[in-house]
């Protein structure tokens, strides 16, 4: 028997739990964990091939649509766009 002290409304009470109840709780917890492991493995068996097939299809259909990468001719040049904001444009934005 497992005994522990339980406090209810400020009063102390000793509660006893039989060994078979503790063993049953441990077995139930282990079974729930095992079932969750089985469920995760089943989802993985379905999801991994589906994601792999989707990646292959995406790679196959997206093969010819890539834009060519152009390296800058001079690495010291920074390419940027700019525009001049006039004073009257800046004052009306406030």
C-alpha positions, 0 to 999 in steps of 0.5 A: 500500500502506498500512503500519502498525506492529502490536505482538504480544507486545512485538514490532514488526511492519510490516503492509501492507494493499493499496489494494483492501482499504481501498477494499473496506472503505470501500465495505462500510461505506458500504453497511451505512450505506445499508442501515440508512438504508433500514431506518429509512425503511421502519420510519418509513413503517409506524410513523408512519401507525400511530401517527397512526391510533392517536392519532385512534382514541384521541381519537375514543373518549376524546372524551366521557369527559373530566372537566370542569375546575372553576376554584377560586372563590377563588385564595387558597384551597388545598384539601387533605385531612388527618387527625389521627394519634393518639399511640397510632397513631404509636407502633405504626407504629415 
